[in-house]
Amino acid sequence: MSAAADAAWAELLKARRSRLAGVSALAFTVAAGCGGLVMFILQDPRRARAFGLLGTKATLTGGAADWPACFALLAQTMKHADQDR
């Protein structure tokens, strides 16, 4: 095997044993789920009142329940996660 193939194999083994990929996937799944919940609440003002404080927070975002707003919320989440490092 060449040196590049050996290095690639070693990196693959390190990535497979690392917990970072799983933790990152879990964090993005939770962020997408929370964003989806906010969009779900924003679709109906009665539903927002039924959810109480969480509905109030969703309405305070000032967004609409559409795809551009959902992607903007996910982008904000990733930006804040990047700044925590």
Buried (B, 14 or more C-beta within 10 A) or exposed (E): EEEEEEEEEEEEEEEEEEEEEEEEEEEBEEBBEEBEEBBBBBEEEEEBEEBEEEBEEBBEBEBEBEEEBBEBBBEEBEEEEEEEE
